């Protein structure tokens, strides 16, 4: 299954770039929108040596990644601005931009590994790299062993790695999708 699109925050792109697996997003999404602020400020500032991997993925022929500047499209800016300003009161600027773009473009999925801020983004379907790997396995896009390898390689590089196995994260992802009422949109029919 491929979803129409998602809005991407910084951290998930960096985490996938660290293990050279940005391609995994192509299994689930036809398009990934990166807000201009996220690209110009947060990716450039935080990606370090992985910036070139992310930039290459964005600029390659046929890329699913698209950097979008709301300030160059008045209708998107009008629809996004109030959400962004409201969200900046409780979450970071990158996540706020993602929420504004998601609202303006009517794309319900935001991909981010900054899950501590998800509690303020409950109008959207928020997916981490763990959730994306679980969905890829569920839909048969990748084998469980490959997902477990990607999961383990990312986990080993995190400042606060989980002690969970991939199987535990898979179960937690499926439970989270069900609990939040996302199964229908995500195309999950059984667990």
C-alpha positions in Angstrom: 0.0 0.0 0.0 1.3 3.5 -0.8 -0.2 6.5 0.8 -0.6 9.7 -1.2 1.8 11.6 1.0 3.3 12.6 4.3 4.8 15.7 5.8 8.3 15.1 7.1 10.1 16.5 10.1 13.9 16.5 10.4 14.9 13.7 12.9 13.3 10.8 11.0 15.2 11.8 7.8 18.5 12.0 9.7 17.9 8.6 11.4 17.1 6.9 8.1 20.1 8.7 6.4 22.4 7.4 9.1 21.7 3.8 8.0 21.4 4.8 4.3 17.8 3.7 4.1 15.7 6.8 3.1 14.5 4.5 0.3 12.3 2.7 2.8 9.9 5.6 2.7 9.3 4.9 -1.0 7.5 1.6 0.0 4.7 3.6 1.8 4.6 7.0 0.3 4.1 8.5 -3.2 5.4 11.9 -2.0 7.1 13.3 1.1 6.7 17.0 1.6 9.5 18.7 3.6 8.6 22.2 4.8 11.1 24.8 3.6 11.9 25.8 7.2 12.6 22.1 8.1 15.0 21.9 5.1 16.7 25.3 5.4 17.1 25.5 9.1 16.7 22.1 10.9 18.2 19.7 8.3 21.1 22.0 7.5 21.8 22.6 11.2 21.3 19.1 12.5 22.1 16.6 9.8 25.9 17.1 9.8 27.6 14.6 7.5 24.2 13.1 6.6 23.1 16.3 5.0 24.6 15.2 1.6 22.7 11.8 1.8 19.4 13.6 2.5 20.0 16.3 -0.1 20.9 13.6 -2.7 17.7 11.8 -2.0 15.7 15.0 -2.4 17.4 16.0 -5.7 17.7 12.7 -7.5 15.5 12.1 -10.6 12.1 10.7 -9.7 12.5 11.5 -6.0 9.4 11.3 -3.8 10.9 14.1 -1.7 9.7 17.6 -2.3 10.7 20.7 -0.5 7.8 23.1 -0.3 7.9 26.8 0.7 4.5 27.9 2.0 5.6 31.5 1.7 5.7 31.1 -2.1 2.1 29.9 -2.2 -0.3 32.3 -0.6 -3.2 29.8 -0.2 -0.9 27.3 1.6 0.5 30.1 3.8 -2.9 31.4 4.8 -4.1 27.9 5.7 -0.9 26.9 7.5 0.0 30.1 9.3 -2.5 30.0 12.2 -1.9 26.4 12.9 1.9 27.0 12.9 1.6 29.9 15.3 -0.8 28.1 17.6 1.4 24.9 17.7 4.6 26.9 18.4 3.2 27.6 21.8 3.6 24.0 22.8 5.9 22.2 20.3 9.1 23.0 18.4 9.2 25.0 15.2 9.8 22.0 12.9 6.9 20.1 14.2 4.7 23.2 14.1 5.6 23.7 10.4 4.7 20.1 9.7 1.4 20.5 11.4 0.6 23.6 9.4 1.6 22.0 6.1 -0.4 18.9 7.0 -3.5 21.0 7.7 -3.1 23.3 4.6 -2.4 20.4 2.2 -4.9 18.0 3.8 -2.3 15.4 4.3 -3.0 13.6 7.6 0.3 11.8 8.0 3.3 13.5 9.7 6.5 11.4 9.9 8.8 12.3 12.8 10.9 10.6 15.4 10.2 13.3 17.9 7.4 11.3 19.5 7.4 13.3 22.7 5.6 16.1 20.9 2.9 13.8 19.4 0.5 14.4 22.3 -0.1 17.9 20.9 -0.5 16.7 17.3 -3.5 14.4 17.8 -5.3 15.8 14.7 -2.8 13.9 12.6 -1.5 10.4 12.1 2.1 10.6 13.4 4.5 7.9 12.4 8.0 7.2 13.7 10.6 5.1 11.8 9.5 2.2 14.0 5.9 2.6 12.9 7.0 2.9 9.2 9.1 -0.3 9.5 6.1 -2.1 11.1 3.8 -1.0 8.2 6.4 -2.1 5.7 6.4 -5.5 7.3 2.6 -5.6 7.6 2.2 -4.9 3.9 5.0 -7.2 2.8 7.2 -4.5 1.4 10.2 -5.8 3.4 10.9 -8.9 5.3 10.8 -8.9 9.1 14.6 -9.6 9.2 15.4 -6.6 7.0 13.1 -4.4 9.2 14.7 -5.7 12.3 18.2 -4.9 10.9 17.2 -1.3 10.1 15.5 -0.9 13.4 18.6 -2.2 15.3 21.1 -0.1 13.3 19.0 3.1 14.0 18.4 2.1 17.6 22.1 1.6 18.3 22.8 5.2 17.2 20.1 6.9 19.2 20.9 9.0 22.3 18.1 7.1 24.1 17.8 3.7 22.5 14.8 1.5 23.3 15.4 -1.9 25.0 12.5 -3.3 23.0 13.0 -5.8 20.2 11.6 -5.1 16.8 8.8 -7.6 17.5 7.8 -5.7 20.6 7.9 -2.4 18.6 5.8 -4.0 15.8 3.1 -5.0 18.4 3.2 -1.6 20.0 2.8 0.1 16.6 -0.2 -2.1 15.6 -1.8 -1.4 19.0 -1.2 2.3 18.7 -2.7 2.4 15.2 -5.8 0.6 16.5 -6.1 2.6 19.7 -6.0 5.9 17.8 -8.5 4.7 15.2 -6.1 4.9 12.3 -6.5 1.3 11.0 -9.0 2.2 8.3 -6.9 5.0 6.9 -3.7 3.0 7.1 -5.3 0.0 5.4 -4.8 -2.3 8.3 -7.5 -5.0 8.3 -6.1 -7.6 10.7 -3.2 -7.8 13.1 
